[in-house]
């Protein structure tokens, strides 16, 4: 079999036997096999190889795709396969993936590889989404693994799709920050435009929430701080992510580093050609009200989505849920998210207040910038980690003091009413002569009638003791951090 021949390909013959090739490709391969003795002989071998069919069945039936290779030639960055492209599935459609591999990849000298793309050896398909496919690749020159996101063949012939893909690559490459997945290279000239990213061992925030449920306060703050810092870097470039959600927030394994990925919906704010009123883009459960309405947006739409992500970290689920997409959009626009402390009472009230501000319906009622959010949450994290050494930020502490004072004042009023009520119905002993009243009159004037001097002193001491106890309880209430 001639290795360079476009149709003499062992993998292509396997797909022909499996009946998974596209109709047009199948017809071309069938004609080629009729004229090629080598390919006919190879097909006979493949058809008799029962172990291959068993392996193929197990692979196609699997719900997971292997993520890492143990014999990695480098200790540098590696990447988790299933999360590099945001919503990319871990079980790609094998027909579409094979179509891409067989029709567009160049032949490789290494039989263990699926082929070559540019200067990269392609090991396997690791995910696919609405617009592209992601490969695990090996860069021999730099001795490292990479992730390559390729525009799907069904969109490759569309000028609009190519433009959008190029915009994604340019937007992501423009953001150079430790909390944003880096873009190592872009090639938009070939049949399949692609961008090259690092291969990092990580999981998505969505995967962690699905596995663990609500996170603790420290992890919520740590993740939110770094996500906000990544957004701040994007906003500084005039970009809005538009699709901030747990699936697009990666948690690097072994270190406490958060990475924002998939700027597939990012647009330049002033790009009138690709951003226009009436077009909805984003993931419904985490989009902002202005996105849901198809209105113009700015960087504050990402802050609303960040608030939704924080809500999900606090409760284990997104704040706006419904059975249909329209139901979700309606709740985002008109409904209020459930209080996070109703679901998770262990959360501090000030964290609930921060999330509520991020989820304000009007952008003007939210925080001004992602940098402001990052700085505030960073100070909150320091307070949580060292509560006696680091004070809560004053903007939140003053609200807590006001809330505590109101609570204490309400408690004092209730206690006072209970004291008066008790005094009105307290039974006092008769005097020794039996002529005194058996019950004190209502103490509206602050005096006690018909009591001898000794009894009045005893009753006054008891009352002073009760009031001292009440004062002590009020002091306790005022010190509680509500």
Secondary structure, DSSP 8 states (H G I E B T S, - for coil): --TT-SS--HHHHHHHHHT-S-HHHHHHHHHHHHH-HHHHHHHHHHHH-HHHHHHHHHHHH-S------TT-S-SS----GGGTTTT-BSS--HHHHHHHHHHH-B--SSTTSSEEETTEEEEEEEEE-SSEEEEEEEETTTTEEEEEEEE-HHHHT-HHHHHHHHHHHHHHHH---TTB--EEEEE-SSSS-EEEEE---EEEHHHHHHHH-S--HHHHHHHHHHHHHHHHHHHHTTEE-----GGGEEEETTS--EEE---TT-EETT-TTT--TT---S-GGG--HHHHTT----THHHHHHHHHHHHHHHHSS-SS--SSHHHHHHHHHH-----HHHH-TTS-HHHHHHHHHHT-SSGGGS-S-HHHHHHHHHHHHHHHHTTTTS---HHHHHHHHHHHHHHHHHHHHHHHHHHHHHHHT-B----TTS-S-SB----SSS---S--HHHHHHHHHHHHHHHHHHHHHHHHHHHS--
